[in-house]
Amino acid sequence: MHPVLEEDWKDYDQRKARNGRNVTKVACEEAWETNYIVDKLQKHFPDKSDLAIRCAIRRCCEAMEAPRPREDFIECIIDKLASWP
């Protein structure tokens, strides 16, 4: 498991719960969720641009059908980022 998944996701979880959403799933159509994930990943991939992270997220959104389990989704993004220069 990547360290980003072991971080505190409480703010994310609380916001999803307030909106009646499943906290274990990622909704690609929610801009705030994408922004939250970008911020989390930039700490672990400082050499990757915001655009590169967003492209990896978009590719995983397209590759995975909803509902997207958070752990699997983040692992998908990390795999994409690791394979790009």
PyMOL Python script that loads the backbone (N, CA, C, O; Angstrom):
from pymol import cmd

cmd.read_pdbstr("""\
ATOM      1  N   MET A   1       0.847  -1.178   0.000  1.00  0.00           N
ATOM      2  CA  MET A   1       0.000   0.000   0.000  1.00  0.00           C
ATOM      3  C   MET A   1       0.895   1.245   0.000  1.00  0.00           C
ATOM      4  O   MET A   1       1.848   1.345   0.773  1.00  0.00           O
ATOM      5  N   HIS A   2       0.569   2.165  -0.867  1.00  0.00           N
ATOM      6  CA  HIS A   2       1.350   3.397  -0.981  1.00  0.00           C
ATOM      7  C   HIS A   2       1.111   4.277   0.253  1.00  0.00           C
ATOM      8  O   HIS A   2       0.002   4.310   0.786  1.00  0.00           O
ATOM      9  N   PRO A   3       2.148   4.988   0.704  1.00  0.00           N
ATOM     10  CA  PRO A   3       2.013   5.851   1.889  1.00  0.00           C
ATOM     11  C   PRO A   3       0.868   6.875   1.802  1.00  0.00           C
ATOM     12  O   PRO A   3       0.301   7.243   2.831  1.00  0.00           O
ATOM     13  N   VAL A   4       0.528   7.329   0.621  1.00  0.00           N
ATOM     14  CA  VAL A   4      -0.570   8.305   0.507  1.00  0.00           C
ATOM     15  C   VAL A   4      -1.879   7.715   1.032  1.00  0.00           C
ATOM     16  O   VAL A   4      -2.728   8.444   1.547  1.00  0.00           O
ATOM     17  N   LEU A   5      -2.042   6.411   0.905  1.00  0.00           N
ATOM     18  CA  LEU A   5      -3.260   5.761   1.390  1.00  0.00           C
ATOM     19  C   LEU A   5      -3.267   5.610   2.905  1.00  0.00           C
ATOM     20  O   LEU A   5      -4.319   5.408   3.512  1.00  0.00           O
ATOM     21  N   GLU A   6      -2.097   5.709   3.507  1.00  0.00           N
ATOM     22  CA  GLU A   6      -1.994   5.595   4.961  1.00  0.00           C
ATOM     23  C   GLU A   6      -2.127   6.949   5.652  1.00  0.00           C
ATOM     24  O   GLU A   6      -2.154   7.019   6.881  1.00  0.00           O
ATOM     25  N   GLU A   7      -2.209   8.023   4.871  1.00  0.00           N
ATOM     26  CA  GLU A   7      -2.378   9.354   5.430  1.00  0.00           C
ATOM     27  C   GLU A   7      -3.798   9.532   5.953  1.00  0.00           C
ATOM     28  O   GLU A   7      -4.665   8.680   5.759  1.00  0.00           O
ATOM     29  N   ASP A   8      -4.011  10.658   6.617  1.00  0.00           N
ATOM     30  CA  ASP A   8      -5.328  11.011   7.140  1.00  0.00           C
ATOM     31  C   ASP A   8      -6.207  11.533   6.004  1.00  0.00           C
ATOM     32  O   ASP A   8      -5.873  12.533   5.368  1.00  0.00           O
ATOM     33  N   TRP A   9      -7.302  10.875   5.754  1.00  0.00           N
ATOM     34  CA  TRP A   9      -8.277  11.266   4.727  1.00  0.00           C
ATOM     35  C   TRP A   9      -9.564  11.759   5.385  1.00  0.00           C
ATOM     36  O   TRP A   9     -10.621  11.770   4.754  1.00  0.00           O
ATOM     37  N   LYS A  10      -9.478  12.166   6.650  1.00  0.00           N
ATOM     38  CA  LYS A  10     -10.657  12.544   7.422  1.00  0.00           C
ATOM     39  C   LYS A  10     -11.462  13.670   6.762  1.00  0.00           C
ATOM     40  O   LYS A  10     -12.688  13.589   6.684  1.00  0.00           O
ATOM     41  N   ASP A  11     -10.780  14.719   6.286  1.00  0.00           N
ATOM     42  CA  ASP A  11     -11.493  15.839   5.656  1.00  0.00           C
ATOM     43  C   ASP A  11     -12.282  15.365   4.438  1.00  0.00           C
ATOM     44  O   ASP A  11     -13.433  15.752   4.234  1.00  0.00           O
ATOM     45  N   TYR A  12     -11.641  14.523   3.639  1.00  0.00           N
ATOM     46  CA  TYR A  12     -12.276  13.950   2.441  1.00  0.00           C
ATOM     47  C   TYR A  12     -13.492  13.125   2.851  1.00  0.00           C
ATOM     48  O   TYR A  12     -14.586  13.288   2.311  1.00  0.00           O
ATOM     49  N   ASP A  13     -13.273  12.235   3.819  1.00  0.00           N
ATOM     50  CA  ASP A  13     -14.347  11.350   4.272  1.00  0.00           C
ATOM     51  C   ASP A  13     -15.534  12.135   4.825  1.00  0.00           C
ATOM     52  O   ASP A  13     -16.687  11.814   4.537  1.00  0.00           O
ATOM     53  N   GLN A  14     -15.247  13.155   5.614  1.00  0.00           N
ATOM     54  CA  GLN A  14     -16.325  13.942   6.220  1.00  0.00           C
ATOM     55  C   GLN A  14     -17.129  14.688   5.158  1.00  0.00           C
ATOM     56  O   GLN A  14     -18.357  14.745   5.227  1.00  0.00           O
ATOM     57  N   ARG A  15     -16.440  15.250   4.188  1.00  0.00           N
ATOM     58  CA  ARG A  15     -17.158  15.976   3.137  1.00  0.00           C
ATOM     59  C   ARG A  15     -18.035  15.025   2.332  1.00  0.00           C
ATOM     60  O   ARG A  15     -19.180  15.349   2.014  1.00  0.00           O
ATOM     61  N   LYS A  16     -17.498  13.850   2.004  1.00  0.00           N
ATOM     62  CA  LYS A  16     -18.301  12.875   1.252  1.00  0.00           C
ATOM     63  C   LYS A  16     -19.511  12.441   2.076  1.00  0.00           C
ATOM     64  O   LYS A  16     -20.623  12.348   1.556  1.00  0.00           O
ATOM     65  N   ALA A  17     -19.289  12.178   3.358  1.00  0.00           N
ATOM     66  CA  ALA A  17     -20.373  11.726   4.231  1.00  0.00           C
ATOM     67  C   ALA A  17     -21.451  12.804   4.368  1.00  0.00           C
ATOM     68  O   ALA A  17     -22.642  12.493   4.371  1.00  0.00           O
ATOM     69  N   ARG A  18     -21.038  14.066   4.481  1.00  0.00           N
ATOM     70  CA  ARG A  18     -22.002  15.173   4.573  1.00  0.00           C
ATOM     71  C   ARG A  18     -22.902  15.232   3.348  1.00  0.00           C
ATOM     72  O   ARG A  18     -24.069  15.614   3.433  1.00  0.00           O
ATOM     73  N   ASN A  19     -22.337  14.845   2.203  1.00  0.00           N
ATOM     74  CA  ASN A  19     -23.087  14.855   0.949  1.00  0.00           C
ATOM     75  C   ASN A  19     -23.806  13.532   0.682  1.00  0.00           C
ATOM     76  O   ASN A  19     -24.375  13.331  -0.391  1.00  0.00           O
ATOM     77  N   GLY A  20     -23.776  12.634   1.667  1.00  0.00           N
ATOM     78  CA  GLY A  20     -24.464  11.359   1.527  1.00  0.00           C
ATOM     79  C   GLY A  20     -23.788  10.386   0.581  1.00  0.00           C
ATOM     80  O   GLY A  20     -24.435   9.488   0.042  1.00  0.00           O
ATOM     81  N   ARG A  21     -22.493  10.560   0.376  1.00  0.00           N
ATOM     82  CA  ARG A  21     -21.729   9.706  -0.547  1.00  0.00           C
ATOM     83  C   ARG A  21     -20.961   8.628   0.207  1.00  0.00           C
ATOM     84  O   ARG A  21     -20.673   8.775   1.395  1.00  0.00           O
ATOM     85  N   ASN A  22     -20.636   7.559  -0.480  1.00  0.00           N
ATOM     86  CA  ASN A  22     -19.823   6.483   0.070  1.00  0.00           C
ATOM     87  C   ASN A  22     -18.379   6.971   0.169  1.00  0.00           C
ATOM     88  O   ASN A  22     -17.769   7.335  -0.836  1.00  0.00           O
ATOM     89  N   VAL A  23     -17.838   6.977   1.386  1.00  0.00           N
ATOM     90  CA  VAL A  23     -16.493   7.528   1.602  1.00  0.00           C
ATOM     91  C   VAL A  23     -15.387   6.643   1.041  1.00  0.00           C
ATOM     92  O   VAL A  23     -14.249   7.094   0.909  1.00  0.00           O
ATOM     93  N   THR A  24     -15.696   5.403   0.711  1.00  0.00           N
ATOM     94  CA  THR A  24     -14.661   4.493   0.194  1.00  0.00           C
ATOM     95  C   THR A  24     -14.555   4.510  -1.327  1.00  0.00           C
ATOM     96  O   THR A  24     -13.710   3.824  -1.901  1.00  0.00           O
ATOM     97  N   LYS A  25     -15.414   5.294  -1.980  1.00  0.00           N
ATOM     98  CA  LYS A  25     -15.439   5.349  -3.446  1.00  0.00           C
ATOM     99  C   LYS A  25     -15.039   6.739  -3.932  1.00  0.00           C
ATOM    100  O   LYS A  25     -15.269   7.736  -3.248  1.00  0.00           O
ATOM    101  N   VAL A  26     -14.436   6.793  -5.123  1.00  0.00           N
ATOM    102  CA  VAL A  26     -14.025   8.060  -5.733  1.00  0.00           C
ATOM    103  C   VAL A  26     -14.991   8.396  -6.860  1.00  0.00           C
ATOM    104  O   VAL A  26     -15.319   7.553  -7.695  1.00  0.00           O
ATOM    105  N   ALA A  27     -15.438   9.647  -6.863  1.00  0.00           N
ATOM    106  CA  ALA A  27     -16.320  10.139  -7.923  1.00  0.00           C
ATOM    107  C   ALA A  27     -15.518  11.085  -8.810  1.00  0.00           C
ATOM    108  O   ALA A  27     -15.234  12.216  -8.415  1.00  0.00           O
ATOM    109  N   CYS A  28     -15.160  10.639  -9.980  1.00  0.00           N
ATOM    110  CA  CYS A  28     -14.337  11.443 -10.896  1.00  0.00           C
ATOM    111  C   CYS A  28     -15.020  12.733 -11.325  1.00  0.00           C
ATOM    112  O   CYS A  28     -14.354  13.716 -11.648  1.00  0.00           O
ATOM    113  N   GLU A  29     -16.332  12.730 -11.329  1.00  0.00           N
ATOM    114  CA  GLU A  29     -17.049  13.922 -11.791  1.00  0.00           C
ATOM    115  C   GLU A  29     -17.067  15.038 -10.752  1.00  0.00           C
ATOM    116  O   GLU A  29     -17.500  16.150 -11.056  1.00  0.00           O
ATOM    117  N   GLU A  30     -16.610  14.768  -9.541  1.00  0.00           N
ATOM    118  CA  GLU A  30     -16.560  15.783  -8.486  1.00  0.00           C
ATOM    119  C   GLU A  30     -15.196  16.475  -8.513  1.00  0.00           C
ATOM    120  O   GLU A  30     -14.184  15.877  -8.148  1.00  0.00           O
ATOM    121  N   ALA A  31     -15.176  17.736  -8.944  1.00  0.00           N
ATOM    122  CA  ALA A  31     -13.914  18.481  -9.065  1.00  0.00           C
ATOM    123  C   ALA A  31     -13.183  18.578  -7.733  1.00  0.00           C
ATOM    124  O   ALA A  31     -11.955  18.498  -7.702  1.00  0.00           O
ATOM    125  N   TRP A  32     -13.910  18.748  -6.634  1.00  0.00           N
ATOM    126  CA  TRP A  32     -13.238  18.878  -5.345  1.00  0.00           C
ATOM    127  C   TRP A  32     -12.497  17.593  -4.985  1.00  0.00           C
ATOM    128  O   TRP A  32     -11.445  17.646  -4.347  1.00  0.00           O
ATOM    129  N   GLU A  33     -13.034  16.440  -5.388  1.00  0.00           N
ATOM    130  CA  GLU A  33     -12.351  15.173  -5.099  1.00  0.00           C
ATOM    131  C   GLU A  33     -11.052  15.077  -5.899  1.00  0.00           C
ATOM    132  O   GLU A  33     -10.015  14.678  -5.368  1.00  0.00           O
ATOM    133  N   THR A  34     -11.116  15.441  -7.165  1.00  0.00           N
ATOM    134  CA  THR A  34      -9.909  15.443  -7.995  1.00  0.00           C
ATOM    135  C   THR A  34      -8.871  16.385  -7.403  1.00  0.00           C
ATOM    136  O   THR A  34      -7.699  16.022  -7.301  1.00  0.00           O
ATOM    137  N   ASN A  35      -9.277  17.575  -7.015  1.00  0.00           N
ATOM    138  CA  ASN A  35      -8.343  18.540  -6.429  1.00  0.00           C
ATOM    139  C   ASN A  35      -7.722  18.003  -5.141  1.00  0.00           C
ATOM    140  O   ASN A  35      -6.528  18.184  -4.902  1.00  0.00           O
ATOM    141  N   TYR A  36      -8.526  17.349  -4.320  1.00  0.00           N
ATOM    142  CA  TYR A  36      -8.031  16.773  -3.068  1.00  0.00           C
ATOM    143  C   TYR A  36      -6.964  15.709  -3.357  1.00  0.00           C
ATOM    144  O   TYR A  36      -5.916  15.678  -2.712  1.00  0.00           O
ATOM    145  N   ILE A  37      -7.243  14.853  -4.319  1.00  0.00           N
ATOM    146  CA  ILE A  37      -6.298  13.787  -4.672  1.00  0.00           C
ATOM    147  C   ILE A  37      -5.022  14.376  -5.267  1.00  0.00           C
ATOM    148  O   ILE A  37      -3.927  13.906  -4.960  1.00  0.00           O
ATOM    149  N   VAL A  38      -5.148  15.388  -6.105  1.00  0.00           N
ATOM    150  CA  VAL A  38      -3.957  16.051  -6.668  1.00  0.00           C
ATOM    151  C   VAL A  38      -3.088  16.582  -5.537  1.00  0.00           C
ATOM    152  O   VAL A  38      -1.876  16.366  -5.533  1.00  0.00           O
ATOM    153  N   ASP A  39      -3.694  17.272  -4.578  1.00  0.00           N
ATOM    154  CA  ASP A  39      -2.926  17.830  -3.451  1.00  0.00           C
ATOM    155  C   ASP A  39      -2.234  16.732  -2.660  1.00  0.00           C
ATOM    156  O   ASP A  39      -1.074  16.883  -2.277  1.00  0.00           O
ATOM    157  N   LYS A  40      -2.926  15.639  -2.412  1.00  0.00           N
ATOM    158  CA  LYS A  40      -2.325  14.515  -1.675  1.00  0.00           C
ATOM    159  C   LYS A  40      -1.126  13.943  -2.432  1.00  0.00           C
ATOM    160  O   LYS A  40      -0.075  13.690  -1.843  1.00  0.00           O
ATOM    161  N   LEU A  41      -1.291  13.741  -3.740  1.00  0.00           N
ATOM    162  CA  LEU A  41      -0.244  13.092  -4.526  1.00  0.00           C
ATOM    163  C   LEU A  41       0.952  14.000  -4.783  1.00  0.00           C
ATOM    164  O   LEU A  41       2.070  13.508  -4.930  1.00  0.00           O
ATOM    165  N   GLN A  42       0.745  15.308  -4.841  1.00  0.00           N
ATOM    166  CA  GLN A  42       1.865  16.208  -5.084  1.00  0.00           C
ATOM    167  C   GLN A  42       2.898  16.143  -3.968  1.00  0.00           C
ATOM    168  O   GLN A  42       4.081  16.388  -4.204  1.00  0.00           O
ATOM    169  N   LYS A  43       2.468  15.819  -2.774  1.00  0.00           N
ATOM    170  CA  LYS A  43       3.411  15.661  -1.654  1.00  0.00           C
ATOM    171  C   LYS A  43       4.333  14.469  -1.883  1.00  0.00           C
ATOM    172  O   LYS A  43       5.496  14.489  -1.480  1.00  0.00           O
ATOM    173  N   HIS A  44       3.817  13.446  -2.525  1.00  0.00           N
ATOM    174  CA  HIS A  44       4.579  12.211  -2.735  1.00  0.00           C
ATOM    175  C   HIS A  44       5.279  12.170  -4.091  1.00  0.00           C
ATOM    176  O   HIS A  44       6.206  11.385  -4.293  1.00  0.00           O
ATOM    177  N   PHE A  45       4.839  13.004  -5.002  1.00  0.00           N
ATOM    178  CA  PHE A  45       5.421  13.060  -6.346  1.00  0.00           C
ATOM    179  C   PHE A  45       5.754  14.516  -6.704  1.00  0.00           C
ATOM    180  O   PHE A  45       5.181  15.073  -7.640  1.00  0.00           O
ATOM    181  N   PRO A  46       6.682  15.128  -5.955  1.00  0.00           N
ATOM    182  CA  PRO A  46       6.990  16.543  -6.209  1.00  0.00           C
ATOM    183  C   PRO A  46       7.597  16.793  -7.583  1.00  0.00           C
ATOM    184  O   PRO A  46       7.586  17.922  -8.074  1.00  0.00           O
ATOM    185  N   ASP A  47       8.121  15.752  -8.199  1.00  0.00           N
ATOM    186  CA  ASP A  47       8.707  15.892  -9.538  1.00  0.00           C
ATOM    187  C   ASP A  47       7.657  15.845 -10.651  1.00  0.00           C
ATOM    188  O   ASP A  47       7.972  16.108 -11.812  1.00  0.00           O
ATOM    189  N   LYS A  48       6.418  15.512 -10.301  1.00  0.00           N
ATOM    190  CA  LYS A  48       5.343  15.442 -11.292  1.00  0.00           C
ATOM    191  C   LYS A  48       4.540  16.739 -11.259  1.00  0.00           C
ATOM    192  O   LYS A  48       4.219  17.255 -10.189  1.00  0.00           O
ATOM    193  N   SER A  49       4.228  17.245 -12.416  1.00  0.00           N
ATOM    194  CA  SER A  49       3.451  18.481 -12.503  1.00  0.00           C
ATOM    195  C   SER A  49       1.993  18.212 -12.144  1.00  0.00           C
ATOM    196  O   SER A  49       1.526  17.073 -12.137  1.00  0.00           O
ATOM    197  N   ASP A  50       1.302  19.294 -11.849  1.00  0.00           N
ATOM    198  CA  ASP A  50      -0.131  19.227 -11.595  1.00  0.00           C
ATOM    199  C   ASP A  50      -0.834  18.584 -12.793  1.00  0.00           C
ATOM    200  O   ASP A  50      -1.720  17.745 -12.632  1.00  0.00           O
ATOM    201  N   LEU A  51      -0.429  18.986 -13.977  1.00  0.00           N
ATOM    202  CA  LEU A  51      -1.035  18.451 -15.201  1.00  0.00           C
ATOM    203  C   LEU A  51      -0.791  16.947 -15.334  1.00  0.00           C
ATOM    204  O   LEU A  51      -1.697  16.209 -15.721  1.00  0.00           O
ATOM    205  N   ALA A  52       0.413  16.489 -15.022  1.00  0.00           N
ATOM    206  CA  ALA A  52       0.727  15.054 -15.118  1.00  0.00           C
ATOM    207  C   ALA A  52      -0.149  14.248 -14.161  1.00  0.00           C
ATOM    208  O   ALA A  52      -0.650  13.181 -14.514  1.00  0.00           O
ATOM    209  N   ILE A  53      -0.327  14.768 -12.951  1.00  0.00           N
ATOM    210  CA  ILE A  53      -1.160  14.065 -11.972  1.00  0.00           C
ATOM    211  C   ILE A  53      -2.610  14.048 -12.441  1.00  0.00           C
ATOM    212  O   ILE A  53      -3.288  13.026 -12.340  1.00  0.00           O
ATOM    213  N   ARG A  54      -3.082  15.176 -12.953  1.00  0.00           N
ATOM    214  CA  ARG A  54      -4.458  15.236 -13.455  1.00  0.00           C
ATOM    215  C   ARG A  54      -4.664  14.310 -14.661  1.00  0.00           C
ATOM    216  O   ARG A  54      -5.733  13.718 -14.813  1.00  0.00           O
ATOM    217  N   CYS A  55      -3.657  14.188 -15.505  1.00  0.00           N
ATOM    218  CA  CYS A  55      -3.749  13.264 -16.646  1.00  0.00           C
ATOM    219  C   CYS A  55      -3.826  11.818 -16.159  1.00  0.00           C
ATOM    220  O   CYS A  55      -4.595  11.018 -16.693  1.00  0.00           O
ATOM    221  N   ALA A  56      -3.030  11.489 -15.148  1.00  0.00           N
ATOM    222  CA  ALA A  56      -3.075  10.132 -14.584  1.00  0.00           C
ATOM    223  C   ALA A  56      -4.450   9.860 -13.975  1.00  0.00           C
ATOM    224  O   ALA A  56      -5.004   8.773 -14.141  1.00  0.00           O
ATOM    225  N   ILE A  57      -4.992  10.846 -13.274  1.00  0.00           N
ATOM    226  CA  ILE A  57      -6.325  10.699 -12.695  1.00  0.00           C
ATOM    227  C   ILE A  57      -7.355  10.468 -13.803  1.00  0.00           C
ATOM    228  O   ILE A  57      -8.193   9.572 -13.700  1.00  0.00           O
ATOM    229  N   ARG A  58      -7.289  11.267 -14.848  1.00  0.00           N
ATOM    230  CA  ARG A  58      -8.243  11.138 -15.958  1.00  0.00           C
ATOM    231  C   ARG A  58      -8.146   9.751 -16.598  1.00  0.00           C
ATOM    232  O   ARG A  58      -9.164   9.130 -16.906  1.00  0.00           O
ATOM    233  N   ARG A  59      -6.918   9.275 -16.795  1.00  0.00           N
ATOM    234  CA  ARG A  59      -6.753   7.940 -17.400  1.00  0.00           C
ATOM    235  C   ARG A  59      -7.362   6.857 -16.517  1.00  0.00           C
ATOM    236  O   ARG A  59      -7.967   5.909 -17.017  1.00  0.00           O
ATOM    237  N   CYS A  60      -7.201   7.001 -15.206  1.00  0.00           N
ATOM    238  CA  CYS A  60      -7.783   6.006 -14.301  1.00  0.00           C
ATOM    239  C   CYS A  60      -9.302   6.139 -14.235  1.00  0.00           C
ATOM    240  O   CYS A  60     -10.005   5.140 -14.082  1.00  0.00           O
ATOM    241  N   CYS A  61      -9.808   7.356 -14.348  1.00  0.00           N
ATOM    242  CA  CYS A  61     -11.265   7.552 -14.407  1.00  0.00           C
ATOM    243  C   CYS A  61     -11.839   6.830 -15.622  1.00  0.00           C
ATOM    244  O   CYS A  61     -12.903   6.216 -15.551  1.00  0.00           O
ATOM    245  N   GLU A  62     -11.126   6.913 -16.722  1.00  0.00           N
ATOM    246  CA  GLU A  62     -11.582   6.260 -17.946  1.00  0.00           C
ATOM    247  C   GLU A  62     -11.409   4.740 -17.897  1.00  0.00           C
ATOM    248  O   GLU A  62     -12.206   4.001 -18.474  1.00  0.00           O
ATOM    249  N   ALA A  63     -10.366   4.281 -17.206  1.00  0.00           N
ATOM    250  CA  ALA A  63     -10.057   2.856 -17.172  1.00  0.00           C
ATOM    251  C   ALA A  63     -10.913   2.081 -16.169  1.00  0.00           C
ATOM    252  O   ALA A  63     -11.157   0.888 -16.351  1.00  0.00           O
ATOM    253  N   MET A  64     -11.364   2.751 -15.122  1.00  0.00           N
ATOM    254  CA  MET A  64     -12.116   2.078 -14.062  1.00  0.00           C
ATOM    255  C   MET A  64     -13.581   2.511 -14.107  1.00  0.00           C
ATOM    256  O   MET A  64     -13.889   3.698 -14.217  1.00  0.00           O
ATOM    257  N   GLU A  65     -14.461   1.547 -14.022  1.00  0.00           N
ATOM    258  CA  GLU A  65     -15.882   1.864 -13.972  1.00  0.00           C
ATOM    259  C   GLU A  65     -16.273   2.281 -12.557  1.00  0.00           C
ATOM    260  O   GLU A  65     -15.702   1.816 -11.571  1.00  0.00           O
ATOM    261  N   ALA A  66     -17.257   3.165 -12.485  1.00  0.00           N
ATOM    262  CA  ALA A  66     -17.798   3.555 -11.183  1.00  0.00           C
ATOM    263  C   ALA A  66     -18.653   2.406 -10.644  1.00  0.00           C
ATOM    264  O   ALA A  66     -19.274   1.686 -11.425  1.00  0.00           O
ATOM    265  N   PRO A  67     -18.692   2.230  -9.360  1.00  0.00           N
ATOM    266  CA  PRO A  67     -17.989   2.990  -8.338  1.00  0.00           C
ATOM    267  C   PRO A  67     -16.526   2.555  -8.250  1.00  0.00           C
ATOM    268  O   PRO A  67     -16.206   1.371  -8.354  1.00  0.00           O
ATOM    269  N   ARG A  68     -15.654   3.532  -8.056  1.00  0.00           N
ATOM    270  CA  ARG A  68     -14.213   3.284  -8.025  1.00  0.00           C
ATOM    271  C   ARG A  68     -13.722   3.217  -6.576  1.00  0.00           C
ATOM    272  O   ARG A  68     -13.712   4.235  -5.884  1.00  0.00           O
ATOM    273  N   PRO A  69     -13.318   2.037  -6.112  1.00  0.00           N
ATOM    274  CA  PRO A  69     -12.784   1.945  -4.750  1.00  0.00           C
ATOM    275  C   PRO A  69     -11.545   2.845  -4.615  1.00  0.00           C
ATOM    276  O   PRO A  69     -10.649   2.811  -5.458  1.00  0.00           O
ATOM    277  N   ARG A  70     -11.510   3.637  -3.559  1.00  0.00           N
ATOM    278  CA  ARG A  70     -10.424   4.601  -3.374  1.00  0.00           C
ATOM    279  C   ARG A  70      -9.037   3.950  -3.460  1.00  0.00           C
ATOM    280  O   ARG A  70      -8.161   4.436  -4.176  1.00  0.00           O
ATOM    281  N   GLU A  71      -8.850   2.870  -2.740  1.00  0.00           N
ATOM    282  CA  GLU A  71      -7.528   2.228  -2.709  1.00  0.00           C
ATOM    283  C   GLU A  71      -7.095   1.799  -4.114  1.00  0.00           C
ATOM    284  O   GLU A  71      -5.966   2.072  -4.521  1.00  0.00           O
ATOM    285  N   ASP A  72      -7.963   1.145  -4.839  1.00  0.00           N
ATOM    286  CA  ASP A  72      -7.646   0.701  -6.208  1.00  0.00           C
ATOM    287  C   ASP A  72      -7.414   1.890  -7.128  1.00  0.00           C
ATOM    288  O   ASP A  72      -6.524   1.857  -7.978  1.00  0.00           O
ATOM    289  N   PHE A  73      -8.207   2.933  -6.960  1.00  0.00           N
ATOM    290  CA  PHE A  73      -8.096   4.115  -7.800  1.00  0.00           C
ATOM    291  C   PHE A  73      -6.756   4.817  -7.573  1.00  0.00           C
ATOM    292  O   PHE A  73      -6.084   5.203  -8.530  1.00  0.00           O
ATOM    293  N   ILE A  74      -6.374   4.980  -6.325  1.00  0.00           N
ATOM    294  CA  ILE A  74      -5.096   5.636  -6.022  1.00  0.00           C
ATOM    295  C   ILE A  74      -3.939   4.789  -6.538  1.00  0.00           C
ATOM    296  O   ILE A  74      -2.972   5.324  -7.081  1.00  0.00           O
ATOM    297  N   GLU A  75      -4.031   3.483  -6.374  1.00  0.00           N
ATOM    298  CA  GLU A  75      -2.982   2.599  -6.900  1.00  0.00           C
ATOM    299  C   GLU A  75      -2.874   2.726  -8.415  1.00  0.00           C
ATOM    300  O   GLU A  75      -1.767   2.706  -8.954  1.00  0.00           O
ATOM    301  N   CYS A  76      -3.988   2.855  -9.103  1.00  0.00           N
ATOM    302  CA  CYS A  76      -3.989   3.053 -10.552  1.00  0.00           C
ATOM    303  C   CYS A  76      -3.225   4.328 -10.901  1.00  0.00           C
ATOM    304  O   CYS A  76      -2.375   4.323 -11.792  1.00  0.00           O
ATOM    305  N   ILE A  77      -3.526   5.410 -10.206  1.00  0.00           N
ATOM    306  CA  ILE A  77      -2.857   6.687 -10.467  1.00  0.00           C
ATOM    307  C   ILE A  77      -1.354   6.566 -10.229  1.00  0.00           C
ATOM    308  O   ILE A  77      -0.549   7.044 -11.029  1.00  0.00           O
ATOM    309  N   ILE A  78      -0.990   5.931  -9.138  1.00  0.00           N
ATOM    310  CA  ILE A  78       0.436   5.768  -8.811  1.00  0.00           C
ATOM    311  C   ILE A  78       1.149   4.947  -9.878  1.00  0.00           C
ATOM    312  O   ILE A  78       2.280   5.260 -10.250  1.00  0.00           O
ATOM    313  N   ASP A  79       0.496   3.900 -10.372  1.00  0.00           N
ATOM    314  CA  ASP A  79       1.067   3.099 -11.453  1.00  0.00           C
ATOM    315  C   ASP A  79       1.295   3.945 -12.700  1.00  0.00           C
ATOM    316  O   ASP A  79       2.336   3.840 -13.348  1.00  0.00           O
ATOM    317  N   LYS A  80       0.316   4.783 -13.033  1.00  0.00           N
ATOM    318  CA  LYS A  80       0.455   5.656 -14.209  1.00  0.00           C
ATOM    319  C   LYS A  80       1.605   6.652 -14.012  1.00  0.00           C
ATOM    320  O   LYS A  80       2.412   6.862 -14.917  1.00  0.00           O
ATOM    321  N   LEU A  81       1.671   7.257 -12.833  1.00  0.00           N
ATOM    322  CA  LEU A  81       2.724   8.232 -12.567  1.00  0.00           C
ATOM    323  C   LEU A  81       4.115   7.597 -12.592  1.00  0.00           C
ATOM    324  O   LEU A  81       5.078   8.198 -13.069  1.00  0.00           O
ATOM    325  N   ALA A  82       4.201   6.386 -12.074  1.00  0.00           N
ATOM    326  CA  ALA A  82       5.493   5.692 -12.027  1.00  0.00           C
ATOM    327  C   ALA A  82       5.988   5.308 -13.415  1.00  0.00           C
ATOM    328  O   ALA A  82       7.192   5.181 -13.640  1.00  0.00           O
ATOM    329  N   SER A  83       5.052   5.125 -14.343  1.00  0.00           N
ATOM    330  CA  SER A  83       5.457   4.691 -15.688  1.00  0.00           C
ATOM    331  C   SER A  83       5.754   5.864 -16.630  1.00  0.00           C
ATOM    332  O   SER A  83       6.231   5.658 -17.746  1.00  0.00           O
ATOM    333  N   TRP A  84       5.475   7.088 -16.184  1.00  0.00           N
ATOM    334  CA  TRP A  84       5.749   8.266 -17.003  1.00  0.00           C
ATOM    335  C   TRP A  84       7.055   8.907 -16.596  1.00  0.00           C
ATOM    336  O   TRP A  84       7.417   8.905 -15.419  1.00  0.00           O
ATOM    337  N   PRO A  85       7.769   9.460 -17.575  1.00  0.00           N
ATOM    338  CA  PRO A  85       9.053  10.119 -17.230  1.00  0.00           C
ATOM    339  C   PRO A  85       8.858  11.355 -16.381  1.00  0.00           C
ATOM    340  O   PRO A  85       9.832  12.011 -16.013  1.00  0.00           O
TER     341      PRO A  85
END
""", "prot")
cmd.dss("prot")
cmd.show_as("cartoon", "prot")
cmd.util.cbc("prot")
cmd.orient("prot")
